Amino acid sequence: MTAPKTSAAHPRRLGLTGSIGAGKSTVATLLRARGLTVLDADAQARLVTEEPETLAQIEATFPGTVRGGVLDRPALSAVAFADPARLAELNAIVHPRVRARMTALEQQAVADGARWTVQDVPLLFEGGLEASMDAVLVVDAPLERRVARVMERSQFSREEVLARDARQTSAIEKRQKADFVIENGGTVEDLEAQVDVALQALGIHQ
């Protein structure tokens, strides 16, 4: 585990990540239930892509992806996720705004007396953000179970899920970089027990 970074500027940070379909959001819910402040980068990204300034920049970069002032997410995904260079362009628009929102939320958590915040970031390793975390928790599950989960909750085909998974840091590498790994291939009760073990092992409490 890296050295603590607690200061007046921010509490200690637990990075939460995992491959697509691993069940990271479920673990985030369990962490909230245990009194931890969870800052959700995906939720902030959705809010960012509702802002007129962001939408204007996205439309200028990806013409035809904003219709009637609303982001056409399937259209944007079809263009951006088909090409790593185009995805990098999208990330350059969205990610700085998301980071600004996450910073503001963390400052509010400090004001509220939080000793730890959970930074729920799907692309934590891809963005090199692990260096700013005091510990990193990775949620993982067998590939076929992850694919089935995503297909069940979305309109993605198996091929689309595998393609998205391939564009992320591999599950093996995530596990190697983690301070603790939660195996989400069993029951909810088993998952809850692992969350409690992880928090105890990492010395995390609110």
C-alpha positions, 0 to 999 in steps of 0.5 A: 500500500502506498503512504498515506496522503491525508492532509487538510486538502483531502481525506485518504482515498480508496480507489475502487475499480474493476473490469466491465461487468465485474460488479464494481457498482454493487461493491460501491453500494456496500461501501456506502452502506458501511458509511463511506463517502463514495464519489462516482466518476461515471455519475459525474461524467453523465452530468458533465455530458449534460452541460451545454459547453461540453455538448457544444465541444462534443458536437464540434468534435463528433458531428451528429452526436448531439441532437436537440441539445441532448447527447446521443450516447449510442451514436457517440459510442459508435464513433468514439469507441471504434478508434483509440485516437477518437476515444482519446479526443473524447476523454480529453473533453470529458475527463478534466471536467469530471476530475474538477467535479470529483475534486469539488465533491472531495472538498465537500467530504472534507468539510463534512468530516470524512476521513476516507473517500472512495473514488469509484473510477472505472478507468482508474489505471488507464488514467494513471490515477492509482498514484493518487490513491492510498489504497486500490480495491479491484473487483473481479469476476470470471470473464464469461460471468462479466460478459453475461452481466453486461449483455443482460443489462445493456443492448451490447452484443457479446462481441461489443462487450469483449471489444470494450473489455479489450480496450481496458487494462486487463483484469490480470494487470488490475489484480497485480496492481491492487492492494486488495481484490474482491472476487465477485463470482458468488453470492451477495453474502459472500461479497459482503463478507469480502468487503468487510475483510477488505476494509479491515485489512486496509485499515479503512473506517469512517 
